[in-house]
Amino acid sequence: MVEFSVPSSSMSSTLHTPSEVFHWLASIFIGITMCIIVFQVTGVISLLCFNDYGRLGKKERLEWKNRGFSTFHAIVVAFASLYLLLLSDQFKDGSHGKSIINSTSTLSDRVLGISLGYFLSDLGMILWNFPALGGWEYVLHHGLSMFSIFLSLMSGEGQIYILMVLFTESTTPFVNLRWYLDVAGLKSSKLYMFNGIMLFTGWLVARIFLFIIFFFHMYLHFDEVKQIFDLGFYSLLLVPPVLALMNLFWFWKIAKGLAKTVSKARHSS
């Protein structure tokens, strides 16, 4: 059987069969296809169910549908990551007779592949319509995410850390709902304030506290982390701190926005 390998100087020397490569590519294709389908379905449902959607401009409709598939992806990967990290035995010490840093499974590979397909789709939308759908920070975030997922998928190393970061996508539905309510002119509604509170709380837990756990886990397992191939090891040292700083910056903006919303609600009452 033909096998594929990559240079050990840049990645693990693990051999990959054509079947494995095919399933990775299939997962990425499924992720892209999922985004296209949800993008189109979001537009149809929104046109039928939301009067405000028909009054939006072309760019706002595009972003509306884009946020539809980003919400769908966030829900899928958040539940999948939670299952793999806490409910399955994949990353329990010694459960498979090897380091949890090197632990992989068919399901975790599929999740990473689908997520890579999503980030490719979303980044394509951002770049094609820049700056309508975001700015440099979104491009940086997506670029770093894609790079890290690709390395982990190809090497089979560090998937536990990729899944921890993917779980932070659980805050995305609240971010998108805030945008929807804003566009619909409902910034003064109770739902907007409640969503702001949920976003603040969720961000604090999933993107601040979770990163503290992330770094503490790396510290406890650093002897194993050092065994990761060179590019993966240095990426693991550099990429998460960058993402953590971006999360802190966004958290500061979320906190300011929530304080402003609560202040307005108090004055109006």
C-alpha positions, -999 to 999 in steps of 0.1 A, spaced: 0 0 0 12 35 -8 19 57 22 25 94 26 51 109 50 63 144 58 98 156 68 104 151 104 121 185 105 88 203 100 62 178 111 58 143 126 72 115 107 39 96 110 30 78 78 -5 84 64 -23 60 41 -43 73 11 -74 63 30 -66 86 59 -58 115 35 -90 109 16 -111 110 48 -94 143 58 -101 158 25 -137 145 27 -142 161 61 -129 194 48 -152 192 18 -181 183 41 -173 214 62 -173 236 31 -205 220 18 -222 225 52 -214 262 51 -228 266 16 -260 248 24 -266 266 57 -258 299 40 -285 293 14 -310 279 39 -305 309 62 -314 333 34 -346 314 25 -358 310 61 -349 347 69 -369 359 38 -399 339 49 -398 346 87 -382 380 92 -396 411 77 -365 431 85 -344 408 63 -361 420 31 -352 456 39 -315 450 43 -289 460 18 -269 435 -2 -239 435 22 -260 432 53 -279 403 37 -246 387 29 -234 391 65 -267 379 78 -264 346 60 -227 344 68 -235 346 105 -260 318 100 -234 292 90 -209 305 116 -236 300 143 -243 265 130 -206 256 129 -201 270 164 -229 248 179 -216 217 161 -179 220 171 -187 232 207 -208 201 214 -183 178 196 -154 193 215 -172 190 248 -180 154 242 -144 145 231 -128 164 260 -150 155 289 -174 126 280 -153 103 259 -122 85 271 -100 98 243 -79 122 264 -79 103 297 -44 96 308 -33 61 298 -67 52 283 -52 42 249 -17 33 261 -1 65 247 3 102 256 -28 123 255 -8 148 234 -7 121 207 -42 109 211 -64 109 180 -96 93 169 -117 91 138 -142 115 154 -116 141 164 -101 140 129 -135 146 114 -142 175 137 -109 191 128 -115 185 91 -150 200 92 -138 230 112 -110 236 87 -136 236 59 -156 261 78 -126 285 85 -117 282 48 -152 292 38 -156 320 63 -121 334 55 -130 333 18 -162 353 25 -143 378 47 -115 384 21 -140 386 -8 -161 411 9 -135 429 31 -141 449 52 -179 442 52 -175 411 73 -147 420 95 -112 434 99 -76 424 103 -83 408 137 -107 383 121 -83 375 93 -56 369 118 -78 348 141 -90 326 112 -55 323 97 -40 312 130 -69 288 136 -65 272 101 -28 269 105 -30 252 139 -58 228 129 -39 218 97 -7 210 117 -26 190 143 -47 171 117 -17 162 96 6 153 125 -20 137 149 -4 157 177 -19 183 201 -55 176 192 -66 181 228 -54 217 226 -71 223 193 -104 210 206 -101 232 237 -97 262 215 -125 251 192 -148 250 223 -144 287 226 -166 289 194 -195 284 219 -196 321 223 -202 328 186 -240 324 187 -243 352 213 -220 374 192 -241 368 161 -274 373 179 -262 406 192 -256 416 155 -290 404 144 -308 423 172 -288 454 163 -297 452 126 -333 446 135 -333 478 157 -338 460 189 -308 473 209 -331 486 236 -349 453 241 -346 431 271 -335 403 248 -305 424 237 -295 431 273 -300 394 283 -279 383 254 -252 408 264 -251 393 299 -249 358 284 -221 368 260 -201 384 288 -205 354 310 -198 329 282 -168 348 270 -154 350 306 -158 312 310 -150 299 275 -124 324 263 -107 336 295 -109 309 322 -106 281 296 -73 296 283 -60 297 319 -68 259 321 -52 255 287 -19 270 298 -20 252 331 -25 219 313 4 226 290 25 233 321 16 200 338 23 180 306 52 200 293 75 170 291 50 155 266 44 188 248 82 190 241 80 158 221 58 175 195 76 181 162 94 214 160 70 236 141 41 223 161 59 228 194 68 265 186 33 271 172 18 258 204 40 283 223 31 313 201 -4 309 187 -24 304 219 -10 335 236 -18 356 206 -54 342 206 -56 348 243 -46 385 239 -72 389 212 -98 374 234 -89 398 262 -92 427 238 -126 416 226 -137 409 262 -128 445 271 -150 457 242 -178 433 253 -176 446 289 -178 482 277 -208 475 255 -226 456 283 -220 485 307 -234 509 282 -265 488 276 -272 484 313 -267 521 319 -292 530 291 -317 504 305 -315 520 340 -320 555 327 -350 545 306 -366 528 335 
